[in-house]
Amino acid sequence: MRFVLLFILLPLSFFGQDANDSLRSQRYFEDQFYLGLSYNFLLNHPEGSNQRNLSYGLQAGLIKDIPLNRSGTKSIGIGAGLALNSYYSNLVANLSNDEITYSINDNITRSKLETHLIEFPLEFRWRNSTIEEYKFWRIYTGIKAAYIVGARSKFVSDTTSDGFYNTDLSRFQYGLTLSFGYNTFNLNAYYALTDLFNGSATVNGEVLQYRPLRIGLIFYIL
């Protein structure tokens, strides 16, 4: 009887061991949807310019995961997404006779520049996850390229409100990114390496050289 039990259980134990070894060595992919919310800073203000109100950003997209090692703790992430960014300041854009001019005005109620972008993030990813563990620490760093598909300037005062599509922006944008956190909730930062405007826009004889810095939260969803 003992011989029969041994004959039955021994192959099962080898099968279980092989299954566990296969599971441990199997590659896995952290393909993820992401959603982000940020506060947008503008760096390199011209003289007299400052930010006002709540400048915010929204982003969403999908990142494809490409593992670099067997354990899956290192990978490359390539993605695509959409973003909306708003910047509030005392810089006022005016459109007259197809020409855009800029001035600094502290007496307005609100002045906003809003951009709509298609984004392409490229990340080097480190995490301490496994194929069976979905809650883990992560550090993702890389570069994000973007193309501005539309931009709108708007200002509101006590007596008037005006808005128009702004063509003075640099269409192609790129910058450095960093995400750090645990599980779904992560801190996220983006520092632009390109100016927001294309170099032709000036205020009081000074070229506008705004560079965005965005800091906020990003949520990764499997």
Secondary structure, DSSP 8 states (H G I E B T S, - for coil): -HHHHHHHHHHHHHHHHHHHHHHHH------EEEEEEEEEEEES--TT--B-S--EEEEEEEEEEEESSTTSSEEEEEEEEEEEEEEEBSEEEEEETTEEEEEE-TT-SEEEEEEEEEEEEEEEEEE--BTTB---EEEEEEEEEEEEEEEEEEEE-SS-EEEEE---B-SEEEEEEEEEEETTEEEEEEEESS-SB-S--EETTEE---EEEEEEEEEEE-
